[in-house]
Amino acid sequence: MKHAIARYFVMAMVCAGFGLFCAAGAAPVAPDFPEINARVIDKYVLPRFTALAATSGRLAASLTRACAGEKGAIKAVDKDYADTVLAWAGVEFLRFGPMSQVGVPERFDFWPDPRGVTQRQVAQLVAKRDASALDPAMLAKKSAAVQGLSALEVLLFDAAHPITGDDDAAKYRCGLARAMAQSTHALAQEVLTDWQGDSGWRQRMVSPQAGDPRYKSAEEPAADFARALITGLQMIQDREIAPMVAAVPSQGKTPRLPFSRSGLSARYVGAGVTSAQDLYETMGLGRNVPADKEWMPRWISAAFERLARDGPAAVEGLGRAKDTAERTRELRMVRFHIEGIRKLVGREIAPLAGLRIGFNELDGD
């Protein structure tokens, strides 16, 4: 299969470079876009946003108990935080519907953050003991860098300044952490609500209308789903795999990865890959391809399985890796499979299904 995907890339470049028409075989059966849209939203999208609302609600509740001094509550906070982060990994790349609104994804998680804005601004709030930040509604109006899961991670995983201390500074940090969790839960609930109702995003995407400024045909929501899949894979590649590939040759160098403070980076990669695979399978993009392209969905399925198995393992304990050559090979193989899926879906599978992808969320690839 590796040779097959390599041959595809060579043929694609030859066809493009020489302006040749490369026959694709018999045209596949046209997909039922309204049915696909309803299936993806009901069986894939809504369950994941429901899970995010539920986990973030449990996190807000356990933090409230911890700040009230309940013994053992901080252990529940750790578990609920991890559950919420992994639930977020499953939806962060779904930049359509309510998530297409400006600033919404950043309020959930301000990442990437190469300048360390989150840590600096959270530290400023703590130093000033800004009382307004303890109100979730007021916090939601402040910088996205002091909201959401990365900001909360700064407070929860600071061994030198635990939120469970008895001094005033610790009490403020705990109150701030609670406000962050409550604000994140409120945002998750808001997004879930925006999917529902006669004028909600589900209705708009399942039954598009000619006068709708966003969706005028059933093909457009389906194209957004495919675009989100490509975007999600690119996010894993650019924000997680590429920094690790660059860091491995330098012993002791720690790459900037999402949720590394909490030790969740590897699980985060795995959750993102699993969600991307579920989206691909729920859409049924690989069905009804021409006979000469049947190897493509087979390769994609095998690549997803390889990523789910090898992706987290390649990330785990990166800073402690001793065999750098082997670790580099593993990471490059992960990158190869991510790139292969992206290109096959974007350039072959989606167009065969009648979907025009155009620019994706990140770079227009």
N, C-alpha and C positions, 0 to 999 in steps of 0.2 A: 504494500500500500504506500509506503514511503516513496518508492520509485514512481508509483502512479501519480502521486501528487506533484512530484518533481517534474514528471513529463507534462502534466497539465500546465504548470507555470511556464515551461519552455514553449509549449504550443501557443499559449496565450500571448506570449511576447512576440513570437513569430507572426501570428495572425495580425496583431496590432501594428508591429513594426513595418510589415510589408503591405498592409492594407488588404489582406486576404480575407475572403469569406470562408469561415470554417463551418461546415455543415453540422447541425446539431441533431440530425435525425428527425423522426416524426414528432410533431408538436404534442405535448402532453395535454391531458384533459384539463380544461379550465377549472380552477378551484372555486368552491362555493364560498366566496368571501364573507357574506353575512353569517353563515354558519361558523366559519373559522373565527370571526371576530367575537361572536357570542361564546364560543367554546374557550377561547383564550382568556377572555375576561372572567368568565364564571368559574373555570376550573384551574386557572393559573394566577391571574392578576389579583382578584378579590381575596382568595384564600391567603395570599402572601401579605397583603396590606392588613387583613384581619389579624394575622399572626403578629405583625409589627405593632398594631394597636394593643393587642393583648400582652405581649411581652413588655412593652414600654409601660403599660399600666401596672404590671406586677413590680417593675423596677421602681416606679414612683412610690408604690405602697411600701415596699421593703425599705426604701430610703427614709420614708416618713417614720417607720418603726425604729430604724437605726438611730435617727436623730432624736427620737424620744427616749433613747436609752435602753431599748429592749435588748436583752441579752441574746446574743447569737444572731441578731438580725443582719449583721454585716456579712455573714456567710451567704445569706439569701440575696443580698445586694450583689455579691460577686457573680452568683449564678444567673440572676435576672439580668445583670449587665451583659454577660456573655450571650445569653439568649437573644437579647435585643440587638446586639451587634450583628449576630448571625442572621437574624431576621432582616436587618437592614441590608446586609450583603445580598440578600435575595431579591431586593427591589431597587437598589440604588441606581441601576442603569435603566430603569423603566421611565425614561424621560418623556412620557406622553401623559395625556389626561391631567390630573391635578399636579403631577410632578413636572409638567412643562411650565408651570407658573414661575416667574422670576423669583429666585432666592429660596425656593422651597427645598431643593436638595441640599443646599449649603446650610440651611438651618438644621437639618438632620445631622449633617456631618461636614464640617468645614475642612475639606481635604481635596487635593493636595495643599499642603501648607509649608512650602519650602523655607519661608522666612520665620517660621515659629511664631506666627501672629497669635494663635490660640493660647499658647503657654504664656506669652507676654501679657495679653489682655486679661486672661484669667488672674494672673498674678497681680495685676493692677486693681482689679475688683477686690481681691482679698486684702491687699494693702490698704485700700481706702475704706474697706468694709461698707461698700455701697449698699445701703439698705434697700434701694429700689430694685436691685437685682434679685432680692429674695422673693419678690412677687413674680410668679411665672408670666403673668400678662405683661408686666413691665419688661421683664427679661426678653420676651419675644420681640420687643421693639428695639433692642440693642443690637450691636454687631453680631452677625452670624457666627463669628469666631468664638463668642462666649456662650453659644447655645449648642445643643446637640451632643452627640456621643463622643467626639474627640475632646471637647471641652470638659465633659464629665470625666473622661478618662484621666485628665490631668489631675483632678481632685481625688479620684478614687484610688489611684495607683501612685501615690507619693508616700513612700515609707517614712520619710523624714517628717511629714506633716499629716498624720492620719486624721480623718474626719471624725473619729470617735473620741477625741480628747475632751477634757473637761474645761480647758481654758476658752476664753472668748473667741480667739482666733479659730480654734477647731470648731466651735459651735457655728461660727459664721460660715466656714467652709462646708460644714454639713448642710446648713440651710441653703447655701448656694447650690450644692449638689442636688438637693431635693428639688429646688426650683428648676434646675436644668432638666431633671427627669420629668417633672410635671409638665414643663413646656414642651418637651419632646413628645410626651404622650398626647397632649392636646393637639399638637400638629399632626400626629398619626391619626387621631380620631377625625380631625378636620379633613384630611386627605381621603379617608375611608368614606366619610359622609358625602364628599364631593363626587364620588363615583355613583351615588345612589339617587333615586327620585326620577321624576319624569323629565327633568331638565339636567340630570346628572351626566357625567362623562360616559357611563355605560350606555345610556340611551343614545347619546350623540354618536358613539362609535358603532353600536350595533345597528342603528337605524339612521344613518346620515341623511341630512336634508340639503337640498340645493342652496338654501339660504344660509347654511351654517358657515361661518367664516373659516372654520378649521377642517371640517370633514364634509365633503359634498358627494362622495361616492364610497362604496364599500371597500374598494381597493386601498384607499388612503389609510384607514386604521390598520389594515393588515401590513402595509408598507412600514408603518410606524413600529409595529411589533418586530419585523425583521431588522429594521434600523436599530432598535433597542438591543437586539441580540448581538449585532456587530459592535455596537458601542460598548456593551458589557464586556465582551472579549477584549476589546482594545483597552479598556480600563484596567483589566487584569494584567495585560501585557505591559502597558506603559507605566502604571503606578506601582506594580508589585514585582513582576518578573524582571523587567529591564533594570531597575535599581539593584536587584540582587545579582544579576549577571555582572554588573559593573563593580559590585563590592567584593565578590568572591576572591579575585586574585590578590586583594589586599588583606592579609591576615589581620584580624582584629577590627577591621573597618565595619561599622554598623550601618546598613542602608536605612534610609527613611522609608518605613513601611507603615501602612495604616494599622493602628491598634497594636503596635509593638510593645507599648508600655504594659498593656494588660496581657501580653503573651498570646494574643488571639490572631496574629497575622496568618498563620498557616491554616487555621480553621476558617478564617475569613476568605482566603483564596478558594478553599474547598467549597464553601457555601455559594460563592459566586459562580463557580464552574457548574455546580449542580443545578442552580437556578437557570443558568443559560441553557444547559442541556434540556431541562424540563420545558423551557419556552420553545426551543427548536422542535421537540417532540410533540408538544401540544399543538403547535401550528401545523404539523404534518408537512413541512416544507419538502421533505425528501420523497414524498409519494408521487407516483405517476410521472417520473422522469423518463425521457427517452431511453431506449435500450442501450445506446452507446454511452450513456452517462450514469448508468445504474451503479457504477463503482463509486460515484461521488457520495451519495448518502451512506453507503456502507463504510467508506473511509471516515466520514464525519462522525458516525456512531462509534467507530473504533477509537477515533481521536478523543472524543469526549470521555470515553471510558478510561483511556490512558491518562488524560488530564485529571480526572477525579481520583485516580490512584496515585499518580506521581507528583501532581502539583503541590499538595500540602507537604508531602515528604521532602520535596526539594527545598521548601521554605523553612521547615522545622530546624531549629538550632543552627541557623545559617552562620551566625557570628562565631560558633564553636566548630565549624567545619574544618577538618584537618586535611582531607583529600580534596584539595581545591579543584584539581583537574576533573575528578569525577563529578563533583558538585556542579561545576560549570557545564559539563556535558549534560547533566540532568536538566538544568535550567534552560539550556538552549534547546533541548528536545521539547520541553514544555512550551517554549516560545514558538517552536516550529509548528506544533500542533494547533496552538491558538491562531497563529497566522494562517495556517492552512484552512481551518474552519471558516475564519473571517472571509478569506478570499473566495472560497468555493460558494459560500452562502451569498455574498454580495455580488459576485460576478457571474455566477452560474445558476445556483438553485433558486434564488429569489426572482431573477429575471425570467427563468423558465416558468415560474408560477404567475407571471404577469405583473410583478411588483417592480416599481421604479424606486430604487433606494435613494439615489442622490447623495446629499451631504448627511453625514451622521452627526451625532451630538458633539463629537470631540474635534474632528479635523477634516471632515468632508471626504474621507477616503471612500 
